[in-house]
Amino acid sequence: MGRVQVFDVNETLLDLAAMDPHFQRIFGDAGVRMAWFDQMIQSALVAIVTSAYHPFGAHAMAALGMTAERAGVELADDDKEAVAAQLRQLSAHPEVVPALRRLRDAGLRLAALTNSTEQVARAQLEHAGLIDLFELVLSADTVGRLKPAPEPYLMTAERLGVAVGEVRLIAAHAWDVAGAARAGCATAFVARPGKVLDPLVDRPEIIGADLAEVAEAILAVDGDSNGRP
């Protein structure tokens, strides 16, 4: 049985740039979107370390409130609703669909693993036209522990019916790649603009500037062991 390719969703597959007009309107600076996302990840990591759990969407809204407070901006309920709604309506990066189709057509198994709830993840992937390319859409919410804790990666292997070493996690986030590797997965890093690896973590076997480059390398490494007769 060949290695299963498991994809992170936000930023790895989906482009958060659609959020920028909301941050421009609320904060007067579209660049605040990146500060918000970083705060959301920081809050999620604190929850993991302190053995607390909140759904990822709750972290998103809490981070939005923290970002607004830091900037001295008063958030209206309409602002929160607009950001939450836009998160479900993101487009895929332009190379994502052909890259995923190339992997699927080569006989590789594909799945998605996200910190968002399964309901949100399915809405995102349906809107982006990606849902039919995945065998399974998996959420860390199922195990009550967010990535990069080990439980979501171990659950993914169990749900896919493979050993954890037969999972390759593909992400544009150093923390996700690190968590997957520590859990025993193979990894691949999508080095989208502004995304860099942690020098204290072993480098992934596969690194590419976008998903097209990563898919090319995956086919070279995993394409010959995809379980075809």
Beta strands, then each sheet from edge to edge (+ up, - down):
strand 1: 4-7
strand 2: 14-15
strand 3: 91-92
strand 4: 110-114
strand 5: 136-139
strand 6: 167-171
strand 7: 186-190
strand 8: 206-208
sheet 1: 5+ 4+ 1+ 6+ 7+ 8+
sheet 2: 2+ 3-
end
